[in-house]
Amino acid sequence: MDLQSKGQTDRMLRPSYIFMDFDGVTHPWGEVEDFRCLPLIESVIREFEEVQIVVSSDWRMLFSLQKLKRRFSDDICPRVAGVTPHVLPRRGSELHGLREHEAMLWLQQHEMNVNEAAWCALDDAPGNWLTRSRLILTDFKCGFNEEDAGALRRMLLAFRSGVPVLEKPRSVYRYAP
């Protein structure tokens, strides 16, 4: 294998992370919590063997990781890498971008360089994420749909190809490694 091919293979195997909310993403917010949109999310994830899921939903505070994993199909369940830590803000202004801050704390524990990590978020609340170019914003009234699937697929393809995608993480918190 030549060095160029090896570099492309290494880049393809580098993990990409999806920080996933549930309410308003896997099912419409305020309706039956039936995870009706999860099969579409999983169909995109199946195209990208390097993708791992990290649960950033408030459900992580109510249920164990094992119970959360049971929501996913048998083939996707092993790719649920964990849950983000729960941070209690000291001031109201720290609520803006809080999920992104929690995601960056998780990445600090699992990646050598947070600024070079391939990650995106699936969420229905834009205020949770300051780095908007990494957010697939779903409509809370319907959850993840075909348009969102296309956006997620494009983002994951860019990660896979090594294109320097998206802005670096931003936060009102200091989390620099």
DRENFIMAR-855457 format. One line per 8 residues: number of its first residue (from 0); their letters; for each residue x, y, z of N, C-alpha, C. Coordinates in nm, 4 decimals, padded with zeros to 6 digits. Layout:
NUM) A) X Y Z X Y Z X Y Z; ...
***
This chain:
0) MDLQSKGQ) 00.0853 -00.1171 00.0000 00.0000 00.0000 00.0000 00.0898 00.1233 00.0000; 00.0642 00.2178 -00.0930 00.1464 00.3385 -00.0964 00.1027 00.4337 00.0149; 00.1858 00.5353 00.0411 00.1584 00.6269 00.1521 00.0297 00.7056 00.1330; -00.0006 00.7433 00.0083 -00.1236 00.8172 -00.0158 -00.2456 00.7316 00.0179; -00.2456 00.6059 -00.0248 -00.3576 00.5161 00.0060 -00.3677 00.4924 00.1552; -00.2501 00.4732 00.2207 -00.2508 00.4517 00.3650 -00.3104 00.5728 00.4365; -00.2740 00.6935 00.3939 -00.3283 00.8146 00.4553 -00.4786 00.8229 00.4405; -00.5295 00.7855 00.3233 -00.6733 00.7880 00.3021 -00.7421 00.6833 00.3886
8) TDRMLRPS) -00.6823 00.5649 00.4029 -00.7403 00.4600 00.4866 -00.7409 00.5035 00.6319; -00.6282 00.5594 00.6800 -00.6226 00.6059 00.8186 -00.7291 00.7119 00.8452; -00.7452 00.8032 00.7498 -00.8421 00.9104 00.7673 -00.9837 00.8525 00.7718; -01.0107 00.7525 00.6905 -01.1439 00.6933 00.6875 -01.1746 00.6193 00.8175; -01.0737 00.5676 00.8833 -01.0956 00.4923 01.0063 -01.1025 00.5823 01.1290; -01.0653 00.7069 01.1136 -01.0713 00.7991 01.2265 -01.2168 00.8152 01.2704; -01.2439 00.8043 01.3984 -01.3835 00.8118 01.4424 -01.4464 00.9484 01.4172; -01.5738 00.9451 01.3874 -01.6575 01.0642 01.3828 -01.7650 01.0439 01.4886
16) YIFMDFDG) -01.7998 01.1510 01.5546 -01.8949 01.1420 01.6654 -02.0209 01.2216 01.6334; -02.1346 01.1627 01.6676 -02.2626 01.2321 01.6592 -02.3140 01.2471 01.8016; -02.3293 01.3715 01.8461 -02.3890 01.3992 01.9760 -02.5393 01.4113 01.9518; -02.6151 01.3190 02.0104 -02.7555 01.3036 01.9739 -02.8513 01.3366 02.0878; -02.9432 01.4251 02.0554 -03.0580 01.4532 02.1407 -03.1669 01.3514 02.1043; -03.2668 01.3348 02.1872 -03.3762 01.2440 02.1567 -03.5057 01.3190 02.1251; -03.5603 01.3907 02.2240 -03.6881 01.4599 02.2037 -03.6728 01.5672 02.0962; -03.7573 01.5595 01.9937 -03.7487 01.6537 01.8829 -03.6535 01.6086 01.7734
24) VTHPWGEV) -03.5836 01.4974 01.7974 -03.4911 01.4412 01.6983 -03.5361 01.2997 01.6618; -03.5377 01.2095 01.7582 -03.5767 01.0708 01.7310 -03.7288 01.0539 01.7242; -03.8000 01.1534 01.7693 -03.9461 01.1576 01.7631 -03.9873 01.3032 01.7851; -04.1060 01.3410 01.7401 -04.1508 01.4783 01.7639 -04.1559 01.5095 01.9135; -04.1192 01.6322 01.9477 -04.1201 01.6745 02.0870 -04.2647 01.6856 02.1349; -04.2890 01.6347 02.2544 -04.4216 01.6466 02.3140 -04.5220 01.5429 02.2675; -04.4786 01.4518 02.1815 -04.5674 01.3445 02.1362 -04.5214 01.2127 02.1979; -04.5776 01.1043 02.1510 -04.5409 00.9719 02.1989 -04.3911 00.9513 02.1754
32) EDFRCLPL) -04.3233 00.9067 02.2766 -04.1782 00.8850 02.2690 -04.1505 00.7481 02.2072; -04.1843 00.7361 02.0792 -04.1773 00.6073 02.0109 -04.0530 00.5901 01.9239; -03.9655 00.6906 01.9204 -03.8393 00.6828 01.8458 -03.8634 00.6504 01.6986; -03.9727 00.7017 01.6443 -04.0108 00.6720 01.5059 -03.9104 00.7210 01.4018; -03.8281 00.8199 01.4355 -03.7294 00.8735 01.3404 -03.5940 00.8037 01.3517; -03.5743 00.7231 01.4535 -03.4457 00.6578 01.4745 -03.4055 00.5656 01.3596; -03.4965 00.4897 01.2975 -03.4543 00.4056 01.1843 -03.3891 00.4849 01.0703; -03.4366 00.6049 01.0433 -03.3757 00.6874 00.9386 -03.2357 00.7328 00.9808
40) IESVIREF) -03.2195 00.7731 01.1046 -03.0869 00.8117 01.1557 -02.9919 00.6933 01.1438; -03.0382 00.5772 01.1879 -02.9536 00.4576 01.1836 -02.9181 00.4194 01.0403; -03.0071 00.4422 00.9461 -02.9763 00.4076 00.8066 -02.8599 00.4911 00.7542; -02.8511 00.6162 00.7957 -02.7370 00.7000 00.7567 -02.6112 00.6508 00.8282; -02.6218 00.6226 00.9552 -02.5066 00.5780 01.0331 -02.4482 00.4491 00.9765; -02.5313 00.3612 00.9270 -02.4834 00.2342 00.8695 -02.3907 00.2564 00.7499; -02.4028 00.3689 00.6839 -02.3175 00.4002 00.5690 -02.1768 00.4423 00.6123; -02.1569 00.4676 00.7417 -02.0318 00.5228 00.7925 -01.9857 00.4418 00.9133
48) EEVQIVVS) -01.9042 00.3398 00.8870 -01.8616 00.2501 00.9952 -01.7792 00.3207 01.1026; -01.7242 00.4365 01.0726 -01.6413 00.5087 01.1685 -01.7218 00.5941 01.2669; -01.8529 00.6017 01.2474 -01.9365 00.6883 01.3302 -01.9703 00.6215 01.4632; -01.9569 00.7021 01.5676 -01.9998 00.6619 01.7017 -02.1008 00.7642 01.7516; -02.1925 00.7177 01.8329 -02.2981 00.8031 01.8866 -02.2685 00.8312 02.0334; -02.2877 00.9558 02.0722 -02.2784 00.9945 02.2125 -02.4115 01.0610 02.2464; -02.4798 01.0095 02.3457 -02.6109 01.0626 02.3840 -02.5906 01.1918 02.4629; -02.6484 01.3000 02.4092 -02.6417 01.4297 02.4770 -02.7795 01.4721 02.5279
56) SDWRMLFS) -02.8784 01.3888 02.5066 -03.0154 01.4148 02.5480 -03.0283 01.4178 02.6998; -03.1273 01.4914 02.7479 -03.1562 01.4904 02.8915 -03.1938 01.3507 02.9407; -03.2295 01.2619 02.8504 -03.2607 01.1242 02.8878 -03.1417 01.0600 02.9589; -03.0209 01.1081 02.9340 -02.9007 01.0498 02.9957 -02.9019 01.0659 03.1478; -02.9822 01.1605 03.1968 -02.9908 01.1822 03.3410 -03.0999 01.0972 03.4051; -03.1850 01.0377 03.3225 -03.2963 00.9566 03.3724 -03.2723 00.8073 03.3601; -03.1910 00.7684 03.2608 -03.1724 00.6266 03.2302 -03.0243 00.5927 03.2213; -02.9923 00.4693 03.2538 -02.8541 00.4221 03.2440 -02.8128 00.4128 03.0973
64) LQKLKRRF) -02.6838 00.4070 03.0740 -02.6335 00.3898 02.9382 -02.6886 00.2620 02.8771; -02.6956 00.1551 02.9538 -02.7487 00.0286 02.9011 -02.8931 00.0427 02.8543; -02.9756 00.1139 02.9311 -03.1152 00.1340 02.8905 -03.1241 00.2229 02.7670; -03.0397 00.3241 02.7601 -03.0389 00.4112 02.6421 -02.9981 00.3332 02.5176; -02.8995 00.2462 02.5320 -02.8527 00.1671 02.4180 -02.9623 00.0765 02.3636; -03.0524 00.0313 02.4485 -03.1601 -00.0579 02.4050 -03.2560 00.0087 02.3072; -03.2536 00.1390 02.2997 -03.3371 00.2116 02.2037 -03.2886 00.1915 02.0597; -03.1613 00.1543 02.0447 -03.0993 00.1431 01.9132 -03.1071 -00.0004 01.8612
72) SDDICPRV) -03.0972 -00.0153 01.7298 -03.0954 -00.1477 01.6671 -02.9729 -00.2248 01.7133; -02.9828 -00.3573 01.7049 -02.8740 -00.4439 01.7522 -02.7398 -00.4120 01.6877; -02.7386 -00.3764 01.5599 -02.6119 -00.3485 01.4927 -02.5569 -00.2093 01.5247; -02.6405 -00.1175 01.5690 -02.5978 00.0193 01.6010 -02.5640 00.0326 01.7492; -02.6283 -00.0441 01.8327 -02.6082 -00.0379 01.9781 -02.4603 -00.0368 02.0199; -02.3739 -00.1233 01.9635 -02.2332 -00.1204 02.0051 -02.1597 00.0088 01.9678; -02.2190 00.0887 01.8810 -02.1566 00.2131 01.8392 -02.2000 00.3324 01.9240; -02.2817 00.3066 02.0249 -02.3172 00.4112 02.1213 -02.2026 00.4150 02.2223
80) AGVTPHVL) -02.1207 00.5200 02.2116 -01.9945 00.5274 02.2861 -02.0099 00.5796 02.4278; -02.1236 00.6396 02.4581 -02.1413 00.6904 02.5930 -02.2404 00.8046 02.5971; -02.2344 00.8775 02.7077 -02.3194 00.9944 02.7286 -02.2303 01.1115 02.7693; -02.2748 01.2298 02.7376 -02.1998 01.3481 02.7781 -02.2157 01.3699 02.9278; -02.1154 01.4325 02.9898 -02.1291 01.4643 03.1318 -02.2367 01.5713 03.1520; -02.2927 01.5742 03.2707 -02.3945 01.6741 03.3038 -02.3270 01.7879 03.3791; -02.3392 01.9077 03.3250 -02.2787 02.0262 03.3861 -02.3903 02.1146 03.4391; -02.3762 02.1589 03.5619 -02.4722 02.2534 03.6193 -02.4163 02.3941 03.6001
88) PRRGSELH) -02.4864 02.4780 03.5235 -02.4373 02.6143 03.5018 -02.4473 02.6970 03.6295; -02.3519 02.7869 03.6455 -02.3522 02.8749 03.7636 -02.4346 03.0004 03.7401; -02.4450 03.0408 03.6120 -02.5209 03.1609 03.5764 -02.6136 03.1257 03.4597; -02.7209 03.2004 03.4483 -02.8156 03.1782 03.3398 -02.7518 03.1914 03.2027; -02.6542 03.2796 03.1893 -02.5887 03.2994 03.0604 -02.5128 03.1745 03.0150; -02.4800 03.0861 03.1080 -02.4074 02.9637 03.0739 -02.4983 02.8564 03.0146; -02.6290 02.8779 03.0152 -02.7203 02.7823 02.9532 -02.7034 02.7809 02.8022; -02.6727 02.8962 02.7431 -02.6535 02.9058 02.5982 -02.5256 02.8304 02.5606
96) GLREHEAM) -02.5410 02.7263 02.4805 -02.4262 02.6457 02.4399 -02.3858 02.5386 02.5391; -02.4715 02.5117 02.6365 -02.4362 02.4158 02.7414 -02.4121 02.2752 02.6872; -02.4949 02.2281 02.5952 -02.4743 02.0922 02.5416 -02.3424 02.0826 02.4667; -02.3062 02.1895 02.3962 -02.1775 02.1875 02.3265 -02.0632 02.1796 02.4281; -02.0748 02.2533 02.5340 -01.9720 02.2477 02.6389 -01.9605 02.1054 02.6939; -02.0732 02.0422 02.7209 -02.0712 01.9046 02.7711 -02.0087 01.8103 02.6688; -02.0396 01.8328 02.5410 -01.9816 01.7498 02.4341 -01.8296 01.7677 02.4284; -01.7833 01.8906 02.4444 -01.6390 01.9153 02.4399 -01.5687 01.8498 02.5599
104) LWLQQHEM) -01.6344 01.8484 02.6737 -01.5775 01.7792 02.7898 -01.5657 01.6299 02.7609; -01.6676 01.5721 02.6964 -01.6622 01.4307 02.6605 -01.5478 01.4065 02.5623; -01.5358 01.4922 02.4614 -01.4286 01.4761 02.3631 -01.2905 01.4885 02.4272; -01.2761 01.5785 02.5233 -01.1474 01.5919 02.5932 -01.1037 01.4603 02.6556; -01.1992 01.3825 02.7009 -01.1683 01.2542 02.7651 -01.1427 01.1428 02.6648; -01.1814 01.1627 02.5363 -01.1752 01.0532 02.4392 -01.0943 01.0831 02.3136; -01.0529 01.2058 02.2945 -00.9779 01.2450 02.1753 -00.8530 01.3228 02.2156; -00.7487 01.3047 02.1382 -00.6229 01.3749 02.1656 -00.6368 01.5260 02.1491
112) NVNEAAWC) -00.7076 01.5692 02.0444 -00.7198 01.7113 02.0149 -00.8658 01.7434 01.9835; -00.9303 01.8107 02.0746 -01.0718 01.8453 02.0589 -01.0933 01.9268 01.9315; -01.0008 02.0176 01.9010 -01.0168 02.1053 01.7855 -01.0070 02.0317 01.6522; -00.9489 01.9133 01.6515 -00.9379 01.8359 01.5280 -01.0368 01.7195 01.5220; -01.1144 01.7019 01.6253 -01.2101 01.5911 01.6295 -01.3217 01.6135 01.5281; -01.3638 01.5051 01.4650 -01.4758 01.5082 01.3710 -01.6032 01.4833 01.4508; -01.6847 01.5857 01.4647 -01.8072 01.5702 01.5418 -01.9166 01.6597 01.4846; -02.0394 01.6174 01.5110 -02.1556 01.6996 01.4792 -02.2630 01.6684 01.5828
120) ALDDAPGN) -02.3699 01.7441 01.5788 -02.4786 01.7275 01.6745 -02.6114 01.7181 01.6013; -02.6976 01.6324 01.6518 -02.8372 01.6254 01.6079 -02.9207 01.6779 01.7236; -02.9850 01.7918 01.7036 -03.0601 01.8538 01.8123 -03.1690 01.9409 01.7526; -03.2741 01.9642 01.8295 -03.3830 02.0506 01.7852 -03.3775 02.1879 01.8507; -03.2779 02.2126 01.9354 -03.2675 02.3397 02.0066 -03.1360 02.4085 01.9700; -03.1413 02.5113 01.8866 -03.0175 02.5749 01.8408 -02.9376 02.6395 01.9531; -03.0022 02.6795 02.0602 -02.9312 02.7422 02.1713 -02.8370 02.6487 02.2454; -02.8522 02.5197 02.2232 -02.7637 02.4227 02.2885 -02.6244 02.4198 02.2275
128) WLTRSRLI) -02.6111 02.4715 02.1048 -02.4865 02.4580 02.0281 -02.4465 02.5925 01.9710; -02.3303 02.6422 02.0089 -02.2804 02.7687 01.9552 -02.2161 02.7497 01.8189; -02.1596 02.6331 01.7949 -02.0922 02.6048 01.6694 -02.1962 02.5534 01.5711; -02.2669 02.6448 01.5086 -02.3827 02.6102 01.4264 -02.3466 02.5281 01.3032; -02.2250 02.5422 01.2522 -02.1895 02.4676 01.1318 -02.1772 02.3183 01.1592; -02.1753 02.2782 01.2838 -02.1678 02.1361 01.3200 -02.3026 02.0818 01.3670; -02.4058 02.1616 01.3570 -02.5383 02.1245 01.4069 -02.6316 02.0883 01.2919; -02.6899 01.9697 01.3008 -02.8025 01.9338 01.2144 -02.9253 01.9661 01.2992
136) LTDFKCGF) -02.9892 02.0767 01.2660 -03.1027 02.1262 01.3438 -03.2309 02.0653 01.2907; -03.2958 01.9856 01.3740 -03.4212 01.9222 01.3337 -03.5394 02.0097 01.3740; -03.6508 01.9871 01.3094 -03.7757 02.0545 01.3439 -03.8407 01.9732 01.4558; -03.8551 02.0338 01.5731 -03.9062 01.9607 01.6897 -04.0461 01.9051 01.6670; -04.1196 01.9617 01.5711 -04.2570 01.9158 01.5459 -04.2609 01.7836 01.4700; -04.1515 01.7502 01.3990 -04.1540 01.6249 01.3215 -04.0326 01.5365 01.3479; -03.9253 01.5889 01.4043 -03.8061 01.5084 01.4278 -03.7209 01.4960 01.3024; -03.6221 01.4082 01.3077 -03.5265 01.3858 01.1993 -03.5992 01.3386 01.0748
144) NEEDAGAL) -03.5729 01.4052 00.9598 -03.6430 01.3709 00.8362 -03.5431 01.3501 00.7222; -03.5932 01.3299 00.6022 -03.5078 01.3031 00.4853 -03.4116 01.4182 00.4570; -03.4562 01.5409 00.4732 -03.3679 01.6560 00.4529 -03.2522 01.6537 00.5532; -03.2837 01.6227 00.6778 -03.1805 01.6111 00.7811 -03.0850 01.4973 00.7486; -03.1394 01.3873 00.6967 -03.0559 01.2724 00.6592 -02.9549 01.3134 00.5528; -02.9990 01.3915 00.4557 -02.9079 01.4400 00.3521 -02.7990 01.5284 00.4097; -02.8357 01.6175 00.5008 -02.7372 01.7064 00.5638 -02.6371 01.6263 00.6469; -02.6858 01.5274 00.7219 -02.5969 01.4443 00.8030 -02.5022 01.3643 00.7132
152) RRMLLAFR) -02.5550 01.3090 00.6073 -02.4735 01.2315 00.5136 -02.3629 01.3190 00.4532; -02.3951 01.4407 00.4117 -02.2950 01.5322 00.3547 -02.1867 01.5661 00.4575; -02.2284 01.5888 00.5814 -02.1314 01.6220 00.6849 -02.0387 01.5046 00.7120; -02.0933 01.3850 00.7232 -02.0116 01.2671 00.7507 -01.9197 01.2348 00.6328; -01.9655 01.2585 00.5107 -01.8788 01.2401 00.3934 -01.7619 01.3385 00.3967; -01.7879 01.4609 00.4370 -01.6807 01.5598 00.4477 -01.5797 01.5181 00.5548; -01.6279 01.4696 00.6681 -01.5366 01.4198 00.7710 -01.4516 01.3069 00.7150; -01.5165 01.2144 00.6460 -01.4473 01.0973 00.5925 -01.3403 01.1378 00.4918
160) SGVPVLEK) -01.3695 01.2367 00.4095 -01.2735 01.2766 00.3065 -01.1632 01.3659 00.3615; -01.1741 01.4038 00.4873 -01.0697 01.4841 00.5489 -01.0782 01.6313 00.5158; -01.1883 01.6719 00.4533 -01.2054 01.8135 00.4227 -01.2142 01.8883 00.5545; -01.1345 01.9941 00.5668 -01.1438 02.0698 00.6923 -01.2788 02.1398 00.6999; -01.3716 02.0707 00.7596 -01.5092 02.1167 00.7637 -01.5318 02.1986 00.8889; -01.6081 02.2999 00.8741 -01.6713 02.3622 00.9875 -01.5771 02.4377 01.0804; -01.6367 02.5262 01.1507 -01.5614 02.6074 01.2450 -01.5214 02.5259 01.3677; -01.4202 02.5759 01.4364 -01.3787 02.5117 01.5605 -01.4868 02.5350 01.6659
168) PRSVYRYA) -01.4916 02.4489 01.7663 -01.5928 02.4647 01.8715 -01.5807 02.6003 01.9406; -01.6948 02.6532 01.9798 -01.6980 02.7782 02.0545 -01.7770 02.7520 02.1831; -01.7436 02.8258 02.2846 -01.8152 02.8057 02.4097 -01.7973 02.9293 02.4979; -01.8952 02.9521 02.5852 -01.8787 03.0559 02.6854 -01.7899 03.0046 02.7978; -01.7669 02.8744 02.7980 -01.6806 02.8116 02.8970 -01.5397 02.7990 02.8414; -01.4458 02.7793 02.9270 -01.3090 02.7489 02.8854 -01.2917 02.5978 02.8960; -01.2620 02.5344 02.7848 -01.2425 02.3900 02.7862 -01.1205 02.3515 02.7088; -01.0385 02.4469 02.6705 -00.9232 02.4173 02.5865 -00.8357 02.3117 02.6528
176) P) -00.7889 02.2156 02.5713 -00.7054 02.1084 02.6268 -00.5711 02.1594 02.6757
***
